[in-house]
Amino acid sequence: MFERHSGGERVILVALNFGDPDYDEAVAELRLLAQGAGLEILGEVQGKRSRPDAALFVGSGKADEIAALVLATSADVVIFNHELSPAQERNLERRLQCRVIDRVSLILDIFARRAQSAEGKLQVELAQLQHLSTRLVRGWTHLERQRGGVGMRGPGEKQLETDRRLIGVRVKALRERLSKLQKQRRTQRRARGRRQVLSVALVGYTNAGKSTLFNALTRAGAYAADQLFATLDTTTRKIHLPATGGGATAEVGLAADSGRYLEVVLSDTVGFITRLPHSLVEAFRATLEATAEADLLLHVIDAASPARERQIEAVDKVLEEIGASQVQQIRVYNKVDLAGIAPGIGRDEYGKLQSVYVSAKTGAGLELLREALSEILSCMRSTDTTTAAEAATSQLSV
């Protein structure tokens, strides 16, 4: 249905510096995104501006520079590391005589490639439709043909109106299907709550090592790779932890003794990124609700990344957007083997556990992370039990 990269397409990358202190890291991230989409990078065009040009985003001279590079390299696509307006995208395509996409379209394309589950594919399609419906740059007549054509167009209805109506119908159908899946998830979470099963969600910037850590804790064998957005579909596994701080984790799958072990559901979720398209956050809201309703978040951070503070801010911003900012959080600084940091546990001046330093790849510090989880979750379970007992006593006294 959508015009997607077939892989191996030849591209030119464009990035402008508007005074961003993390500009170099943003350009490096654009390269990783392009490589993750299977594209061949032929060249890059960079520049500085105080503000975007209303018509072309870049200035006229810079547009001519890009056009010359496209002509010299026979590039298929020009990718901007920014969000372009529909008018800017159309003007650039006329000026450059090739296809132009922005950062949002590139991320959506990667998501469309990586989604495996039925729900993930529905969520990506919804995000694509919401983003592309405002553009209709190259027309949507193929949608009308797929639906049979005859009888689809209303009296006196223009093609653009027909296309928008068809997109609206598809968006409504997708929302309804995702709403049903959302209700199923809520039912499953309520069932876990009745069994007093604690839930922990891994969150973090894309490529921080969440899936590697998830595999190390659960032996799940979830897909993990050194690329952006390696994980899109939420994976959930059950583990058992000691009911008190310290000690080794029980074997995965071992029947839990309610007096000795905590039954915990651990979820690996999609990674976040700076300027994550709002339509994508909205489309994945059903999946991300599991994050907002978790008992504890493990915020996985790439300790070796020079842009880790910016990445932490980006993750916290998305967590706030999905209503998960109030969920208790432990920061897990991963890749300490690359950062030259010793494994350990960080506490504040009151002794409250705040961070753990590990290497999911080498296994260094994982036992400390298990102990930290046991400590915090045992405290949560104790608090929940006390609250329930107090409520029961109150009802009896009444």
C-alpha positions in Angstrom: 0.0 0.0 0.0 2.8 2.4 0.8 5.8 3.5 -1.1 8.7 2.0 0.8 12.4 1.6 0.3 13.2 -1.6 -1.5 16.6 -1.8 0.1 19.9 -0.8 -1.4 18.6 2.5 -2.7 21.2 5.2 -3.2 20.7 8.2 -1.0 22.0 11.7 -0.1 21.7 12.8 3.5 21.0 16.4 4.4 21.4 17.9 7.9 21.4 21.6 9.0 22.7 23.0 12.2 20.4 25.4 13.8 22.7 25.8 16.9 22.0 22.4 18.4 24.8 21.5 20.8 24.3 17.8 19.9 24.4 18.4 16.2 27.3 15.9 15.5 25.5 13.1 17.4 22.3 13.8 15.5 24.1 13.5 12.2 25.7 10.2 13.3 22.3 9.0 14.3 20.9 9.9 10.8 23.6 7.7 9.3 22.7 4.8 11.5 19.0 5.2 10.6 19.8 5.2 6.9 22.1 2.1 7.3 19.4 0.4 9.4 17.0 0.9 6.4 19.4 -0.9 4.1 20.3 2.3 2.1 23.5 3.1 0.4 24.8 6.5 1.5 26.4 8.3 -1.5 27.1 11.6 0.2 26.1 14.2 2.8 25.3 17.9 2.6 25.5 19.9 5.8 25.1 23.6 6.6 24.2 26.2 9.2 21.1 28.4 9.3 19.4 30.5 11.9 16.0 29.2 10.8 14.5 27.0 8.1 13.5 28.4 4.7 9.8 28.5 4.4 9.8 27.2 0.8 12.7 24.8 0.6 13.8 24.3 4.2 17.4 24.9 3.0 18.4 28.1 1.2 18.3 28.3 -2.6 22.1 28.0 -2.9 22.1 24.9 -0.7 19.3 23.4 -2.7 21.4 23.9 -5.9 24.3 22.2 -4.1 22.2 19.2 -3.3 20.8 19.1 -6.8 24.3 19.0 -8.2 25.3 16.1 -5.9 22.1 14.2 -6.9 23.0 14.7 -10.6 26.6 13.7 -10.1 25.8 10.5 -8.1 22.5 9.5 -9.7 21.0 9.3 -6.2 17.5 7.9 -5.9 16.4 9.7 -2.7 17.4 12.7 -0.6 16.8 12.3 3.2 16.5 15.3 5.5 17.3 14.9 9.2 14.4 17.2 10.0 10.6 17.2 9.6 9.6 18.8 6.4 6.2 20.4 5.7 4.2 18.9 2.8 4.9 22.1 0.7 8.6 21.9 1.4 8.7 18.3 0.4 6.9 19.0 -2.9 9.1 22.1 -3.7 12.3 20.1 -3.0 11.2 17.2 -5.3 10.6 19.6 -8.1 13.9 21.4 -7.5 16.0 18.2 -7.0 14.2 16.0 -9.5 14.2 13.0 -7.2 12.3 11.6 -4.3 12.6 13.5 -1.0 11.7 12.2 2.5 12.2 13.5 6.0 13.4 12.0 9.2 9.8 11.0 10.2 9.3 9.1 7.0 12.6 7.3 7.4 11.7 6.2 10.9 8.3 5.0 9.8 9.9 3.0 7.0 12.2 1.3 9.4 9.3 0.5 11.7 7.4 -1.0 8.8 10.4 -3.2 8.0 10.9 -4.4 11.5 7.4 -5.0 12.8 6.7 -8.7 13.1 3.5 -9.2 15.1 0.1 -8.4 13.7 -0.4 -5.7 16.3 2.9 -4.1 15.4 2.1 -4.0 11.7 -1.3 -2.4 12.4 0.3 0.2 14.6 2.9 1.1 12.0 0.3 1.3 9.2 -1.8 3.6 11.3 1.2 5.9 12.0 2.1 5.9 8.2 -1.4 6.9 7.3 -1.6 9.6 9.8 1.7 11.1 8.6 1.1 10.7 4.9 -2.5 11.8 4.8 -1.4 15.4 5.3 0.9 15.1 2.3 -0.6 13.2 -0.6 2.5 14.4 -2.5 2.4 11.7 -5.2 -1.3 10.9 -5.1 -3.3 8.0 -3.6 -5.2 6.8 -6.7 -3.7 3.3 -6.0 -5.9 3.1 -2.9 -9.0 3.7 -5.0 -7.9 1.0 -7.6 -7.4 -1.5 -4.8 -10.9 -1.0 -3.5 -12.4 -1.7 -7.0 -12.9 1.9 -8.2 -16.4 1.7 -9.5 -18.9 3.0 -7.1 -16.3 4.3 -4.7 -16.4 7.9 -5.7 -19.2 10.2 -4.5 -21.1 12.6 -6.8 -18.9 15.4 -7.8 -16.1 14.3 -5.5 -12.6 15.3 -6.5 -9.8 12.7 -6.5 -8.1 14.4 -3.5 -11.3 14.2 -1.5 -11.8 10.6 -2.5 -8.2 9.7 -1.4 -8.7 11.4 2.0 -12.0 9.7 2.5 -10.5 6.3 1.8 -7.6 7.0 4.2 -10.1 8.0 6.8 -12.0 4.8 6.4 -8.8 2.7 6.8 -7.7 4.8 9.8 -11.0 4.2 11.6 -10.8 0.4 10.9 -7.2 0.3 12.3 -8.2 2.2 15.4 -11.1 -0.2 16.1 -8.8 -3.3 15.7 -6.2 -1.8 17.9 -8.8 -0.8 20.5 -9.9 -4.5 20.7 -6.2 -5.5 21.2 -5.9 -2.8 23.9 -8.9 -4.3 25.8 -7.3 -7.7 25.6 -4.1 -6.4 27.1 -5.9 -4.7 29.9 -7.8 -8.0 30.7 -4.5 -9.8 30.8 -2.9 -7.2 33.1 -5.9 -7.3 35.5 -5.5 -11.1 35.6 -1.9 -10.7 36.6 -2.8 -8.2 39.2 -5.3 -10.6 40.8 -2.5 -13.1 41.0 -0.3 -10.4 42.5 2.3 -10.8 39.7 4.7 -7.8 39.7 5.5 -6.2 36.3 8.8 -4.7 35.2 9.3 -2.9 31.8 12.6 -2.2 30.1 12.6 1.3 28.6 15.4 3.3 27.0 16.9 5.0 24.0 17.1 2.8 20.9 20.2 0.7 20.8 21.0 1.1 24.5 21.1 -2.7 24.9 17.6 -3.4 26.2 17.1 -6.7 24.3 20.5 -7.9 25.2 19.8 -7.2 28.9 16.3 -8.8 28.5 17.9 -12.0 27.1 20.5 -12.0 29.8 17.8 -11.9 32.5 15.3 -14.3 30.9 17.3 -16.4 28.4 14.4 -15.6 26.0 16.5 -15.4 22.8 14.8 -12.2 21.7 16.2 -10.5 18.6 19.1 -8.2 19.6 21.4 -6.3 17.2 23.7 -3.3 17.1 21.2 -1.2 15.1 18.5 1.4 15.8 15.0 0.0 16.5 16.1 -3.7 16.5 13.0 -4.3 18.7 9.5 -3.1 17.9 7.2 -5.8 19.2 6.9 -6.1 23.0 8.3 -9.4 24.3 7.2 -10.6 27.8 8.7 -13.3 29.9 8.2 -14.5 33.5 11.1 -14.7 35.9 11.4 -15.5 39.6 13.5 -13.4 42.0 14.4 -14.0 45.6 11.8 -12.4 47.9 14.6 -10.7 49.9 17.6 -8.7 48.7 20.7 -10.7 47.7 21.0 -14.2 46.6 21.0 -15.8 43.1 18.0 -15.7 40.9 15.9 -18.8 40.7 16.1 -20.7 37.4 13.7 -19.4 34.8 10.6 -21.5 34.7 11.2 -22.9 38.3 7.9 -23.1 40.2 7.9 -20.1 42.6 7.6 -20.6 46.3 5.4 -17.7 47.5 7.5 -17.5 50.6 10.9 -17.4 48.9 10.4 -16.1 45.4 8.7 -13.2 43.6 6.9 -13.9 40.4 7.8 -11.1 38.0 6.7 -10.4 34.4 9.5 -8.6 32.5 8.8 -6.8 29.2 11.1 -5.6 26.5 9.7 -2.6 24.7 10.4 -0.4 21.7 13.3 2.0 22.0 12.8 5.7 22.0 14.6 8.4 20.0 14.8 12.2 19.9 12.0 13.8 18.0 10.1 10.5 17.9 7.1 11.1 15.6 4.0 11.9 17.6 2.0 9.8 15.3 4.2 6.9 16.1 3.8 7.4 19.9 0.1 7.7 19.4 -0.1 4.6 17.3 1.9 2.5 19.7 0.0 3.8 22.7 -1.7 0.4 23.3 1.7 -1.3 23.5 3.2 1.5 25.6 0.4 1.4 28.1 2.1 -1.7 29.5 5.0 0.7 30.4 2.7 3.2 32.1 1.0 0.4 34.1 4.2 -1.4 35.1 5.2 -1.5 38.8 8.8 -0.6 38.0 10.8 0.7 35.0 14.3 -0.3 34.2 15.6 2.7 32.2 18.5 1.2 30.2 21.2 3.8 29.3 24.2 3.4 27.0 27.0 4.4 29.5 29.5 4.6 26.6 27.5 7.1 24.6 28.7 10.7 24.6 25.1 11.8 24.1 23.6 9.8 27.0 22.3 12.9 28.8 20.4 13.9 25.7 19.1 10.4 25.3 17.9 10.2 28.9 16.0 13.5 28.4 14.4 12.1 25.2 13.3 8.9 27.0 11.9 10.9 30.0 10.0 13.1 27.6 8.2 10.2 25.9 7.5 8.6 29.3 5.8 11.8 30.3 3.8 11.8 27.1 2.5 8.3 27.6 1.7 8.9 31.3 4.5 6.8 32.7 6.6 9.5 34.3 5.3 8.7 37.8 6.3 5.0 37.6 9.2 4.2 39.9 12.4 3.9 37.9 15.9 2.5 38.2 18.5 3.7 35.8 20.6 0.8 34.5 23.8 2.1 32.9 24.7 -0.6 30.4 27.9 -1.2 28.4 30.2 -0.4 31.3 32.8 -2.6 29.6 33.0 0.0 26.7 32.8 3.0 29.1 35.6 1.8 31.4 33.2 1.9 34.4 33.2 -0.7 37.2 29.9 -2.6 37.8 28.1 -1.3 40.9 25.0 0.1 42.6 24.3 3.8 43.1 22.3 5.1 46.1 21.2 8.6 47.2 22.2 10.2 50.5 19.3 8.3 52.2 20.4 4.9 50.9 17.6 4.7 48.3 18.7 2.6 45.3 18.8 4.7 42.2 21.1 3.1 39.6 22.9 0.0 38.7 26.0 -0.3 36.4 26.2 -3.5 34.3 27.3 -5.0 31.0 24.6 -7.1 29.5 27.0 -8.4 26.9 29.7 -9.7 29.3 27.4 -10.3 32.3 29.3 -8.0 34.6 27.0 -6.6 37.3 23.9 -8.6 36.4 23.9 -10.3 39.8 23.9 -6.8 41.3 20.9 -5.9 39.1 19.0 -9.0 40.2 19.7 -8.1 43.9 18.5 -4.6 43.3 15.3 -5.9 41.7 14.7 -8.2 44.6 15.2 -5.4 47.1 12.8 -2.9 45.4 10.1 -5.4 44.4 10.2 -7.2 47.8 9.5 -3.7 49.3 6.7 -3.1 46.9 5.1 -6.5 47.6 5.4 -5.9 51.4 3.8 -2.5 51.0 0.9 -3.9 48.9 0.3 -6.7 51.4 0.3 -4.3 54.3 -2.2 -2.0 52.5 -4.4 -4.9 51.6 -4.4 -6.1 55.2 -5.2 -2.6 56.5 -8.1 -2.4 54.1 -9.5 -5.8 55.1 -9.2 -4.8 58.8 -11.0 -1.5 58.1 -13.9 -3.4 56.4 -14.2 -5.8 59.3 -14.3 -3.1 61.9 -17.1 -1.4 59.9 
